[in-house]
Amino acid sequence: MLIIGELINTSRKVINEAVDSKDEDYIKNVALEQVKAGADYIDINCGTKVHNEVETMEWLVDTVQNAVQVPLCIDSPNPKVLEAGLALCKYGQPMINSITGEKNRVNNILPLVVKYKAKVIALCMDDAGMPEKAEDRLRVAKNLHAKLTEAGVSENDIYFDPLIKPISSVDSAGLEVLEAIKIIKQKYPNVHLVCGISNVSYGLPNRKILNRLFTVQTMTMGMDSYILDPMDKGMMGIIYASRALLGQDPYCTDYINAYRKGLYEEIN
């Protein structure tokens, strides 16, 4: 299970303000607390800084790496920003967020994946747009898998994101994602599946319960990575419990440690 901490994103007001004021201590603390809570990677996204995104990315990468020694997930649609961040990564294997099946995106991002030997999040969308059905997601995944592996990218470094839509607007959105996870994993058992889970509950009340239950459902189908807030004890507790029930936690060691850390105090 790979957990990618999502909190260092300038679309969040507190992060945006910390970046504007160059508050290194605040950014460092956010990175450190995410790692303490269980993040394996730290995602860095400063996409709102359109006029100085390269410089902001460089500052954030240096600041975060002065606080924690974990790999980084460099998150931007801009290839120049991605390269600026990747060039500074010092710890472990970096990750790129993200590539798609869109022709321009493949042409611009694939060389960076190869150059920096990075893991890559591959969104299941192409020039036809966001897919509706599981079969459409598999079609995109097939094309991306072929392009990535032909370029020498290991299957173990590919993280397909089936793209979750809100069930508030599309009744079958959850089912289609679950089916997509299943068929992609059947076709390519050595790749990984990743997602940001919260979109599924957009526009609905009591979002946390929907997000947590859908996490369990996606894990059961083969999802093995998440972009989320690791400070959410309830969500992290659900993940550890689900891993134990799925036979992914020998002797339930991680589950027991999570219990001892108090992750289940708020779950009645």
Stockholm file with secondary structure:
# STOCKHOLM 1.0

chainA/1-268         MLIIGELINTSRKVINEAVDSKDEDYIKNVALEQVKAGADYIDINCGTKVHNEVETMEWLVDTVQNAVQVPLCIDSPNPKVLEAGLALCKYGQPMINSITGEKNRVNNILPLVVKYKAKVIALCMDDAGMPEKAEDRLRVAKNLHAKLTEAGVSENDIYFDPLIKPISSVDSAGLEVLEAIKIIKQKYPNVHLVCGISNVSYGLPNRKILNRLFTVQTMTMGMDSYILDPMDKGMMGIIYASRALLGQDPYCTDYINAYRKGLYEEIN
#=GR chainA/1-268 SS CEEEEEEEETTSHHHHHHHHTTCHHHHHHHHHHHHHHTCSEEEEECTTCTTSHHHHHHHHHHHHHTTCCSCEEEECSCHHHHHHHHTTCCSSCCEEEEECSSHHHHHHHHHHHHHTTCEEEEESCBTTBSCCSHHHHHHHHHHHHHHHHHTTCCGGGEEEECCCCCTTTCTTHHHHHHHHHHHHHHHCTTSEEEECGGGGGTTCSSHHHHHHHHHHHHHHHTCCEEEECTTCHHHHHHHHHHHHHTTCSGGGHHHHHHHHTTTTTTCC
#=GC SS_cons         CEEEEEEEETTSHHHHHHHHTTCHHHHHHHHHHHHHHTCSEEEEECTTCTTSHHHHHHHHHHHHHTTCCSCEEEECSCHHHHHHHHTTCCSSCCEEEEECSSHHHHHHHHHHHHHTTCEEEEESCBTTBSCCSHHHHHHHHHHHHHHHHHTTCCGGGEEEECCCCCTTTCTTHHHHHHHHHHHHHHHCTTSEEEECGGGGGTTCSSHHHHHHHHHHHHHHHTCCEEEECTTCHHHHHHHHHHHHHTTCSGGGHHHHHHHHTTTTTTCC
//
